[in-house]
C-alpha cells in the first residue's frame, strides 16, 4: 500500500530547498530505532481491498498546540515512517500509528535543536497512556489516513517534563 500526500502538502514539500529537505529526511531516518522499539502496527486496508493496490492518503497529522506539520516536519515524519516500515521488512506498508508517533518524535527532535528540550518520559499509543504524574504534560498527535473511502485513525501521546532546572512545561 502506498502512502500519498494530498496535493497541498505535496506542493509544500516540493517547495523546500533540497538541502533543507535532506536535513529533514535525516532527522526522520534517525528516529527509526525509536519507532522500531515502539513497534506500532501496520494499517490494513478495508476488508476485501487488495493490500498492494490500496493507496493511503494522509488527511490529517496534527499535534496539540502546533496543528498540522510544516513542510520540514512533514518530510521528517514521512522519512521516519518510511524507515520504520522498511525496517519491518514491509517497505510498501503504511502505519497510521508510526505517523502519529513520528509527529511527536520529530517535534521533540526539533525542540532539541533549539535548546534544552523537554524530556519525553513516556511515548506510545493513547490507549496505553499511563496516569499523569504531577509536573508532566501530555502532548497528543493524531493521524488520519483515507484508504479506499474508509478513514483509519491513530493517536499517540507523550508525557513530557520540562528540561532539568526549568519550571513549567513544554514550549
ZASEVEX-88158 format. One line per field, with one value per residue: x, y, z of N, C-alpha, C, O, CB in turn. Coordinates in Angstrom, 2 decimals. Glycine has a CB too. Layout:
// residues N
nu (X ...)
nv (Y ...)
nw (Z ...)
cau (X ...)
cav (Y ...)
caw (Z ...)
cu (X ...)
cv (Y ...)
cw (Z ...)
ou (X ...)
ov (Y ...)
ow (Z ...)
cbu (X ...)
cbv (Y ...)
cbw (Z ...)
This chain:
// residues 171
nu (0.86 0.59 1.73 0.38 0.65 -1.68 -2.42 -1.88 -0.12 1.94 2.85 3.88 6.01 7.47 8.34 10.42 13.85 16.48 18.60 17.49 15.41 16.85 18.09 15.84 14.90 17.02 16.70 14.29 15.03 16.76 15.09 14.24 15.05 13.81 11.09 10.97 11.39 9.05 7.17 4.65 1.56 0.85 -1.20 -4.12 -5.80 -9.33 -11.64 -11.54 -10.18 -7.36 -4.16 -1.76 -2.69 -3.93 -4.18 -3.03 -4.06 -2.80 -4.68 -4.82 -2.62 -1.95 -0.73 -1.01 -1.34 0.24 -0.74 -1.15 1.67 4.59 6.36 9.00 8.78 6.87 8.24 10.23 8.68 7.46 9.76 10.68 8.59 8.77 11.32 10.80 8.74 10.19 12.26 10.79 10.54 8.61 8.40 6.42 4.29 1.93 1.60 -0.49 -0.16 2.65 3.05 1.70 3.16 5.66 5.22 5.23 7.83 9.44 8.78 9.97 12.67 13.13 12.68 14.84 16.90 16.69 17.46 17.62 15.62 12.26 11.84 11.00 9.11 7.44 6.18 3.73 0.90 -2.30 -4.23 -2.80 -1.79 -0.19 -1.24 -1.25 1.45 2.31 3.62 4.11 3.37 0.91 1.16 -0.39 -0.66 -2.31 -3.31 -4.79 -5.79 -6.94 -8.24 -9.29 -11.82 -12.38 -11.75 -8.91 -7.63 -5.20 -3.83 -1.30 0.50 2.57 4.18 5.61 8.37 9.62 12.80 15.72 16.14 14.40 11.28 7.80 6.17 6.27 7.64)
nv (-1.17 2.17 5.26 8.43 11.93 14.63 16.98 19.71 19.45 18.02 19.95 21.85 20.39 19.95 22.51 22.97 23.76 21.77 21.12 21.63 19.81 17.40 17.55 17.43 14.88 13.38 13.78 12.40 9.78 9.16 8.48 5.91 3.69 4.29 4.21 1.56 0.24 1.02 -0.14 0.24 -0.91 -2.11 -0.48 -1.72 -2.21 -1.64 -4.41 -6.84 -5.26 -5.12 -5.29 -4.55 -2.97 -0.88 2.55 4.89 7.91 10.68 12.45 13.88 15.07 16.03 17.95 18.60 21.99 22.78 22.11 21.28 19.78 21.69 22.05 21.03 19.42 17.61 16.28 15.05 13.37 11.66 10.47 9.16 7.36 5.86 4.71 3.13 1.26 -0.01 -1.13 -3.05 -4.83 -4.39 -2.42 -1.21 -0.84 0.80 2.74 4.14 4.59 4.76 7.12 9.00 8.70 9.38 12.08 13.23 12.51 13.82 16.45 16.60 16.26 18.54 20.49 19.99 20.92 23.60 24.24 23.47 20.72 19.59 16.63 13.45 11.41 9.25 7.64 6.64 4.67 6.26 4.76 3.28 4.99 5.95 6.88 10.36 12.05 14.37 17.42 16.64 16.97 16.24 15.45 15.21 13.52 13.16 11.04 10.63 8.56 8.08 5.33 3.66 4.96 4.71 5.87 5.64 5.84 7.00 7.63 9.11 9.59 11.61 11.83 14.48 16.23 19.29 20.64 19.79 21.69 23.69 25.30 24.64 23.82 22.30 23.88)
nw (0.00 -0.83 0.52 0.24 -0.15 0.20 -2.44 -1.70 0.49 -0.75 -2.51 -0.73 0.37 -1.97 -2.50 -0.80 -0.23 -1.59 0.24 2.75 2.73 2.66 5.17 6.86 6.18 7.18 9.92 10.30 9.47 11.49 13.55 13.33 15.00 17.46 16.72 15.93 18.36 19.67 18.04 16.41 14.98 11.62 9.25 7.96 4.82 4.04 4.50 1.95 0.17 -1.90 -0.59 -1.91 -4.00 -2.77 -1.73 0.55 1.71 3.29 5.45 7.77 10.25 13.02 15.84 19.28 20.20 18.10 15.64 12.17 10.51 9.52 6.39 6.76 9.08 8.16 6.07 7.62 9.29 7.41 6.37 8.68 9.04 6.64 6.99 9.20 8.36 6.37 7.88 9.16 7.19 5.32 3.05 1.47 3.09 5.32 8.25 10.43 13.12 13.37 11.97 13.61 16.02 15.01 14.47 17.04 17.89 15.99 16.60 19.14 18.45 16.90 18.84 20.48 18.91 19.25 21.79 25.33 25.57 26.27 28.20 27.03 28.82 28.61 25.74 23.42 22.20 22.51 23.86 25.68 27.51 30.48 33.84 34.47 36.02 38.57 37.38 34.83 31.41 28.94 25.55 22.51 19.37 16.29 13.65 10.49 7.91 4.61 3.10 0.40 0.57 3.25 6.52 8.49 11.72 14.14 17.34 19.21 22.27 24.31 27.40 28.97 30.47 31.79 30.76 32.73 35.65 34.96 35.34 34.69 31.54 28.31 25.32)
cau (0.00 1.41 1.34 0.38 0.29 -2.60 -1.74 -1.39 1.06 2.99 3.39 4.72 7.24 8.19 8.90 11.59 15.18 16.99 19.41 16.58 14.69 17.78 18.26 14.61 14.88 18.00 16.06 13.33 15.73 17.35 14.06 13.86 15.21 12.76 9.82 11.07 11.16 7.64 6.51 3.24 1.05 0.64 -2.60 -4.63 -6.89 -10.64 -11.86 -11.78 -9.28 -6.03 -3.14 -0.79 -3.34 -4.51 -3.43 -3.39 -3.86 -2.68 -5.65 -4.63 -1.45 -1.80 -0.09 -1.54 -0.70 1.10 -1.54 -0.58 3.12 5.14 6.98 10.16 8.30 6.19 9.27 10.87 7.74 7.32 11.02 10.68 7.62 9.34 12.41 10.20 8.10 11.26 12.94 9.90 10.53 7.39 8.60 5.22 3.23 1.60 1.26 -1.01 0.46 4.02 2.97 1.36 4.33 6.70 4.91 5.72 9.29 10.03 8.62 10.99 13.98 13.24 12.80 16.21 17.78 16.53 17.99 17.22 14.31 11.51 12.21 9.91 9.11 6.75 5.51 3.08 -0.48 -3.15 -4.95 -1.91 -1.22 -0.24 -1.79 -0.35 2.07 2.48 4.77 4.22 2.38 0.60 1.18 -1.00 -0.63 -3.32 -3.11 -5.92 -5.49 -8.10 -7.89 -10.46 -13.03 -12.50 -10.76 -8.22 -7.06 -4.32 -3.44 -0.13 0.64 3.85 4.23 6.86 8.79 10.47 14.23 16.25 16.45 13.42 9.90 6.82 6.00 6.93 7.48)
cav (0.00 3.37 6.46 9.58 13.21 15.43 17.90 20.90 19.06 17.66 21.21 22.42 19.60 20.19 23.86 23.04 23.71 20.39 20.94 21.56 18.55 16.33 17.65 16.92 13.43 12.82 13.75 11.30 8.49 8.95 8.04 4.52 2.79 4.58 3.67 0.10 -0.19 1.24 -1.16 0.42 -1.86 -1.67 -0.18 -2.60 -1.64 -2.21 -5.80 -7.04 -4.40 -5.68 -4.50 -4.00 -1.98 0.19 3.79 5.58 9.34 11.34 13.54 14.66 14.72 17.23 17.87 19.60 23.31 23.02 21.91 20.48 19.97 22.48 21.19 20.32 18.35 16.61 15.47 14.23 12.34 10.68 9.71 8.26 6.31 5.02 3.91 2.16 0.15 -0.72 -1.94 -4.18 -5.70 -4.10 -1.04 -0.66 -0.80 2.08 2.64 5.39 4.72 5.25 8.53 9.79 8.68 10.16 13.52 13.61 12.36 14.90 17.68 16.56 16.47 19.95 21.25 19.80 21.77 24.99 24.43 22.38 20.22 18.82 15.21 12.51 10.42 8.10 7.88 5.43 4.86 6.92 3.75 2.72 6.11 5.79 8.03 11.52 12.34 15.81 18.01 16.14 17.44 15.28 16.01 14.21 13.67 12.35 10.77 10.04 8.13 7.61 4.15 3.14 5.59 4.48 6.62 4.93 6.83 6.59 8.73 8.84 10.54 11.66 12.54 15.22 17.05 20.42 20.32 19.88 23.03 24.67 25.10 24.80 22.72 22.28 25.11)
caw (0.00 -0.95 1.26 -0.65 0.45 -0.59 -3.34 -1.00 1.27 -1.70 -3.03 0.35 0.43 -3.21 -2.50 0.09 -0.84 -1.46 1.44 3.90 2.63 3.08 6.63 7.48 6.00 8.11 11.25 10.28 9.42 12.81 14.50 13.03 16.15 18.44 16.21 15.94 19.75 19.99 17.22 16.06 13.99 10.25 8.97 6.91 4.02 4.40 4.08 0.53 -0.62 -2.10 0.11 -2.86 -4.85 -1.96 -1.56 1.79 1.58 4.60 5.50 9.00 11.06 13.85 17.15 20.21 20.30 16.94 14.44 11.08 10.41 8.43 5.37 7.32 9.97 7.35 5.42 8.65 9.73 6.33 6.32 9.84 8.72 5.58 7.54 10.12 7.65 5.68 8.89 9.44 6.02 4.54 2.56 0.85 4.10 5.93 9.67 10.98 14.44 13.20 11.57 14.80 16.90 14.33 14.64 18.37 17.94 15.19 17.41 20.19 17.83 16.52 20.08 20.97 18.10 19.68 23.14 26.24 25.15 27.25 28.20 26.83 29.90 28.05 24.46 22.93 21.76 23.51 24.65 26.72 28.28 31.94 34.55 34.56 37.30 38.75 36.71 33.45 30.45 27.88 24.21 21.64 17.92 15.65 12.22 9.77 6.54 3.86 2.31 -0.31 1.09 4.69 7.29 9.56 12.64 15.24 18.23 20.07 23.38 25.02 28.68 28.92 31.60 31.43 30.89 34.09 36.15 34.50 35.79 33.62 30.60 27.01 24.55)
cu (0.90 0.84 1.45 -0.04 -0.75 -1.81 -1.14 -0.13 2.22 3.64 4.29 6.07 8.10 8.86 10.12 12.88 15.75 17.81 18.54 15.81 15.59 17.99 17.03 14.53 15.86 17.44 15.10 13.99 16.35 16.37 13.64 13.95 14.15 11.42 9.84 10.84 9.69 6.73 5.02 2.82 0.94 -0.86 -3.05 -5.70 -8.22 -10.77 -12.16 -10.89 -7.91 -4.99 -2.19 -1.40 -3.85 -3.57 -3.95 -3.05 -3.85 -3.63 -5.50 -3.41 -1.16 -1.23 -0.69 -0.69 0.17 0.32 -0.87 0.92 3.50 5.85 8.16 9.73 7.63 7.20 9.93 9.96 7.60 8.60 11.11 9.76 8.21 10.46 11.87 9.59 9.13 12.00 12.09 9.84 9.32 7.47 7.39 4.05 3.02 1.20 0.81 -0.39 1.87 4.02 2.65 2.53 5.47 6.48 5.42 7.24 10.00 9.92 9.72 12.38 14.17 13.36 14.23 17.20 17.76 17.09 17.58 15.77 13.59 11.88 10.96 10.02 8.47 6.15 4.93 1.67 -1.34 -3.86 -4.11 -1.30 -1.32 -0.87 -0.76 0.22 2.27 3.75 4.97 3.06 2.12 0.54 0.67 -0.83 -1.65 -3.04 -4.41 -5.49 -6.80 -7.62 -9.18 -11.77 -13.27 -11.40 -10.22 -7.51 -6.14 -4.01 -2.29 -0.06 2.06 3.61 5.59 7.09 9.63 11.93 14.71 16.54 15.46 12.05 8.98 6.83 6.79 6.76 6.24)
cv (1.23 4.51 7.63 10.82 13.89 16.48 19.10 20.59 18.70 18.91 21.88 21.70 19.87 21.55 24.00 23.02 22.30 20.15 20.83 20.24 17.39 16.36 17.10 15.41 12.75 12.75 12.57 9.94 8.15 8.45 6.58 3.61 3.03 4.02 2.15 -0.44 -0.03 0.28 -0.92 -0.55 -1.24 -1.48 -1.02 -1.88 -2.25 -3.63 -5.87 -6.21 -5.06 -4.75 -3.82 -2.89 -0.78 1.40 4.47 7.06 9.95 12.53 14.40 14.14 15.91 16.91 18.95 20.86 23.66 22.88 21.00 20.75 20.94 21.52 20.40 19.16 17.24 15.69 14.54 13.10 11.26 9.85 8.73 7.08 5.33 4.13 2.83 0.98 -0.66 -1.63 -3.16 -5.16 -5.50 -2.68 -0.41 -0.57 0.62 1.83 4.01 5.65 5.26 6.71 9.42 9.85 9.51 11.65 14.01 13.57 13.44 16.22 17.74 16.82 17.94 20.84 21.16 20.65 23.22 25.27 23.27 21.96 19.55 17.34 14.36 11.42 9.13 8.52 6.57 5.72 5.44 5.91 3.17 3.78 5.84 7.02 9.14 11.63 13.84 16.30 17.52 16.65 16.34 16.03 14.91 14.56 12.70 12.22 10.19 9.76 7.73 6.49 3.60 3.67 5.39 5.24 5.74 5.96 6.18 7.83 8.26 9.94 10.46 12.36 13.18 16.01 18.20 20.00 20.51 21.32 24.09 24.31 25.23 23.62 22.91 23.61 25.09)
cw (0.00 -0.10 0.31 0.14 -0.41 -1.39 -2.62 -0.19 0.35 -2.28 -1.99 0.41 -0.81 -3.26 -1.59 -0.71 -0.61 -0.19 2.68 3.90 3.09 4.59 7.35 7.34 6.95 9.53 11.32 10.28 10.76 13.85 14.31 14.25 17.21 17.98 16.23 17.35 20.13 19.22 16.96 14.96 12.61 10.03 7.78 6.10 4.45 3.86 2.59 -0.38 -0.69 -1.49 -0.88 -3.71 -4.08 -1.90 -0.29 1.61 2.99 4.62 6.76 9.73 11.96 15.22 18.03 20.18 19.09 15.63 13.43 10.98 9.30 7.49 5.93 8.20 9.17 6.65 6.43 9.11 8.66 6.20 7.49 9.58 7.70 6.13 8.49 9.36 6.86 6.66 9.28 8.27 5.13 3.98 1.90 1.82 4.60 7.38 10.18 12.35 14.34 12.77 12.77 15.78 16.31 14.48 15.99 18.41 17.13 15.96 18.47 19.62 17.45 17.76 20.61 20.17 18.57 21.07 24.03 25.94 26.31 27.10 28.01 27.89 29.41 26.72 23.97 22.47 22.89 24.41 25.78 27.61 29.78 32.58 34.61 35.96 37.37 38.06 35.28 32.62 29.43 26.55 23.28 20.18 17.33 14.16 11.67 8.34 5.87 2.94 1.71 0.28 2.57 5.41 8.42 10.41 13.66 16.06 19.10 21.13 23.92 26.34 28.74 30.20 31.06 31.54 32.32 34.45 35.70 35.05 34.59 32.69 29.33 26.28 23.72)
ou (1.87 -0.37 2.47 -0.94 -0.72 -0.68 0.00 0.82 3.37 4.85 5.35 7.12 9.32 9.84 10.79 12.99 15.52 17.71 18.83 15.60 15.13 18.07 17.16 14.13 15.57 17.67 15.10 13.57 16.44 16.77 12.80 13.02 13.63 10.70 8.82 10.18 9.15 5.65 4.20 3.64 0.93 -1.67 -2.42 -6.42 -8.24 -10.10 -12.93 -10.87 -7.36 -4.94 -1.85 -0.69 -4.18 -2.35 -5.16 -1.90 -4.79 -3.42 -6.01 -3.18 -0.25 -1.25 -0.86 0.54 0.78 0.71 -0.12 1.38 2.83 5.94 8.32 10.26 7.81 7.03 10.17 10.42 7.61 8.53 11.57 10.11 8.14 10.55 12.43 9.89 8.97 12.34 12.64 9.17 9.03 6.69 7.32 2.92 3.83 0.56 1.63 -0.11 2.27 4.91 3.26 2.86 6.15 7.44 5.99 7.87 11.05 10.86 10.33 13.18 15.24 14.08 14.76 18.24 18.70 17.18 17.22 14.84 14.22 12.20 9.97 10.95 8.91 5.67 5.57 1.27 -1.13 -4.07 -4.66 -0.38 -2.40 -1.02 0.44 -0.44 2.39 4.80 5.91 1.92 3.03 -0.06 1.22 -0.84 -1.83 -2.59 -5.05 -4.92 -7.66 -6.73 -10.05 -12.72 -14.27 -10.25 -10.98 -6.85 -6.27 -3.93 -2.31 -0.51 2.67 2.92 6.61 6.16 10.26 12.27 14.14 17.11 15.63 11.72 9.33 7.41 7.82 5.85 5.95)
ov (1.30 4.69 7.82 10.78 13.76 16.81 19.48 21.37 19.03 18.93 22.41 22.34 19.99 21.74 25.03 22.34 21.71 19.08 20.02 19.64 16.51 15.30 16.39 14.72 11.68 11.78 11.82 9.04 6.97 8.04 6.07 2.85 2.08 3.41 1.52 -1.46 -0.88 -0.07 -1.79 -0.97 -0.02 -2.23 -1.00 -1.03 -3.26 -4.01 -5.07 -6.44 -5.49 -3.57 -2.65 -1.97 0.24 1.27 4.61 7.42 9.74 13.50 15.52 12.93 16.70 15.77 20.09 20.79 24.72 23.47 20.08 21.84 21.02 20.33 19.22 18.06 16.06 14.47 13.37 11.97 10.07 8.64 7.61 5.93 4.12 2.95 1.73 -0.18 -1.87 -2.76 -4.19 -6.19 -6.34 -1.81 0.82 -0.26 1.52 0.83 4.92 6.79 6.11 7.46 10.48 10.91 10.24 12.41 15.10 14.50 13.92 17.01 18.79 17.52 18.51 21.84 22.14 21.05 23.98 26.42 22.21 22.75 19.01 16.88 14.53 10.61 8.04 9.64 5.52 6.88 5.15 6.17 2.63 3.50 5.54 8.07 8.90 11.33 14.51 15.67 17.95 16.74 15.59 17.10 13.81 15.73 11.58 13.17 9.35 10.61 7.11 6.68 3.13 2.91 5.87 5.25 5.16 6.86 5.01 8.94 7.16 11.07 9.39 13.38 12.52 16.39 18.09 19.11 21.33 22.07 25.27 23.13 25.86 22.57 23.58 24.37 26.05)
ow (0.76 -0.02 -0.35 0.98 -1.63 -1.05 -2.90 -0.19 0.64 -2.51 -2.34 0.49 -0.70 -3.99 -1.60 -1.74 0.45 0.39 3.57 4.95 3.82 5.21 8.35 8.28 7.48 10.25 12.30 11.00 11.12 14.94 15.05 14.51 17.80 18.77 16.52 17.52 20.85 19.69 17.27 14.14 12.45 10.56 6.73 6.62 5.16 2.91 2.06 -1.59 0.32 -1.83 -0.71 -4.12 -4.69 -1.99 -0.10 1.39 3.77 3.91 6.80 9.83 11.69 15.68 17.60 20.13 19.07 14.63 13.78 11.33 8.27 7.77 5.60 8.09 9.48 6.64 6.14 9.29 8.97 5.96 7.32 9.86 7.89 5.80 8.56 9.67 6.70 6.32 9.68 8.35 4.28 4.39 1.79 1.42 4.35 7.70 10.34 12.71 15.13 13.17 12.93 16.30 17.02 14.59 16.07 18.91 17.54 15.97 18.68 20.24 17.64 17.73 21.13 20.71 18.32 21.48 23.53 26.06 27.22 26.01 28.73 27.85 29.77 26.59 24.08 22.37 24.06 25.60 26.74 28.38 30.29 31.94 34.78 36.96 36.34 38.14 34.61 33.08 29.09 26.45 23.25 19.80 17.81 13.50 12.31 7.67 6.50 2.11 2.44 0.48 3.10 4.97 9.20 9.88 14.00 15.53 19.66 20.91 23.97 26.40 28.58 30.90 30.01 32.32 33.05 33.66 36.02 35.21 33.59 32.98 29.30 26.59 23.01)
cbu (-0.97 1.52 2.23 -0.58 1.54 -3.66 -2.69 -2.48 0.72 2.42 2.24 4.00 6.91 7.26 7.85 11.57 16.14 17.85 20.41 15.60 14.21 19.13 18.51 13.37 15.23 19.29 15.30 12.44 16.82 17.97 12.84 14.73 16.59 12.65 9.56 12.44 12.05 7.25 6.67 2.98 -0.29 1.24 -2.82 -5.20 -6.65 -11.79 -13.00 -13.19 -9.16 -5.75 -2.34 -0.25 -4.47 -4.81 -3.57 -2.65 -4.97 -1.21 -7.04 -5.89 -0.19 -3.13 1.46 -1.58 0.14 2.27 -1.85 -1.28 3.81 6.11 7.43 11.04 7.32 5.30 10.34 11.27 6.35 7.01 12.23 10.25 6.31 9.89 13.41 9.14 7.00 12.24 13.23 8.50 10.59 6.11 9.72 4.82 3.57 0.44 2.46 -2.56 0.47 4.77 1.90 0.11 4.81 6.75 3.38 5.13 9.70 9.33 7.21 10.96 14.14 12.02 11.80 16.61 17.36 15.08 17.51 17.36 14.44 9.97 12.93 9.92 8.38 5.65 6.49 3.07 -1.08 -4.19 -5.41 -0.81 -1.95 1.20 -2.24 -1.08 3.41 2.51 6.00 4.26 2.84 -0.75 2.63 -2.48 0.82 -4.72 -1.90 -7.18 -4.47 -8.77 -7.15 -10.46 -14.19 -12.43 -11.37 -7.21 -8.17 -3.00 -4.64 1.20 -0.40 4.96 3.97 6.88 9.60 10.17 15.07 17.52 17.80 13.38 9.51 7.07 4.56 6.38 8.67)
cbv (0.00 3.81 6.67 9.36 14.12 16.12 18.37 21.47 17.88 16.78 22.16 22.31 18.09 20.06 24.84 21.87 24.82 20.06 22.09 22.75 18.31 16.48 19.12 17.58 13.07 13.65 15.10 11.42 8.52 10.21 8.92 3.97 2.96 6.11 4.18 -0.36 0.64 2.69 -2.49 1.88 -2.39 -2.69 1.34 -3.91 -1.88 -1.32 -6.44 -6.75 -2.96 -5.91 -5.40 -5.10 -2.62 -0.31 4.74 4.98 10.00 11.79 12.98 14.59 14.35 17.93 18.02 19.04 23.37 22.05 23.23 20.80 18.64 23.61 22.03 21.29 18.91 17.29 16.38 15.10 12.96 11.40 10.68 9.03 6.92 5.90 4.81 2.83 0.68 0.27 -1.10 -3.68 -7.12 -4.26 -1.03 -1.50 -1.74 2.81 2.11 5.35 3.39 4.40 8.71 9.20 7.24 9.80 13.78 12.68 10.98 15.02 17.73 15.20 15.58 20.38 20.73 18.32 21.70 25.36 25.77 22.83 19.24 19.02 14.82 11.91 10.95 7.57 8.49 4.34 3.54 7.79 2.63 1.91 7.42 5.55 7.62 12.82 11.57 16.17 17.73 14.58 18.75 14.53 16.51 14.06 13.39 12.95 9.79 10.97 6.94 8.77 3.07 1.60 5.07 2.96 7.92 3.85 7.59 5.90 9.21 8.77 10.25 12.39 11.57 16.16 16.22 21.66 21.19 19.04 23.43 24.74 26.12 26.07 22.55 21.14 25.34)
cbw (1.23 -2.42 2.54 -1.85 0.63 0.32 -4.41 -0.06 2.20 -2.83 -3.43 1.71 0.54 -4.36 -2.07 1.10 -0.25 -2.66 1.59 3.87 1.18 2.35 7.04 6.84 4.55 8.10 11.53 9.08 8.33 13.28 14.37 11.93 16.75 18.68 14.78 15.40 20.71 19.68 17.87 15.61 14.42 9.22 8.69 7.51 2.49 3.83 4.89 0.22 0.01 -3.61 1.06 -3.75 -5.61 -0.56 -2.82 3.03 0.69 4.88 5.44 9.90 10.16 14.00 17.05 21.65 21.54 16.95 13.80 9.73 10.19 8.96 4.19 8.11 11.01 6.32 4.75 9.85 10.06 4.98 6.35 11.13 8.19 4.43 8.29 10.98 6.70 5.02 10.14 9.77 6.45 5.43 1.59 -0.35 5.27 5.15 10.50 11.09 15.15 12.16 10.46 15.50 17.15 12.87 14.52 19.45 17.43 13.81 18.08 20.91 16.60 15.69 21.14 20.88 16.64 19.66 23.75 27.73 23.99 27.07 29.52 25.38 31.14 29.02 23.41 24.00 21.28 22.81 23.74 26.08 27.93 32.52 35.98 34.18 37.49 40.24 37.49 33.43 29.76 28.16 23.79 21.97 17.34 15.88 11.98 9.81 6.52 3.05 3.18 -0.26 0.36 5.02 7.87 9.01 13.35 14.71 19.10 19.23 24.51 24.17 29.91 27.72 32.65 32.34 29.92 34.23 35.71 32.95 36.90 32.84 30.27 26.16 23.66)
